[in-house]
Amino acid sequence: MATKQEQQFNEIQKKNLEAAMRLAQLSIENSQRIMELQVGTAKSLFEEGVANAKALSGVKDPAEALSLRTAYAQATTEKMLSCAREIAEITSKTQAEVGKMVTEQLTGGGQDVVDSFQKLFKGLPIGDHNALGSIQAAMDTARAAYEQMTKASADAFQAFTKITPKK
């Protein structure tokens, strides 16, 4: 029969496994979105390229050909930048969701670990409250550092998505 501590650690492991499965599902879904976007963009660019080549083959005036090539290049660049922005937005949203999940895990899981250690220390003949405080401080520091990194990354992605092409 499992001891109470083993049951608590098994429960923590179960929560971590569930979080890992949610993270894997989120990763798969967002990878699919990005691949669909890339395939759609590539297909569109290919079709436009074929149409552009046909249009250019009928042009006799070099100035008109140059004008058409410039317009096609600008349209292609704008389409590529739009695709990059959409990928950045998907990535930013995913990162926010992952950040939320990790924060929940750090908060909930961290508290579970601290609670388990408290119960463990209470069962010992000599209780070391300094060790428990150190564990709690380490968990709080890790959580704060992760939140700062998540915010900085989200800000960077947001700045990228606001870049507009010069016309």
Buried (B, 14 or more C-beta within 10 A) or exposed (E): EEEEEEEBBEEBEEBEEEBEEBBEEBEEEBEEBBEEBEEEBEEEBEEBEEEBEEEEEEBEEEEEBEEBEEEBEEEBEEBEEEBBBBBBBBBBBBBBBBBEBBBEBBEEBBEBBBEBBBEBBEEEEEEEEEEBEEBBEEBBEEBEEBBEEBEEBBEEBEEBBEEEEEE
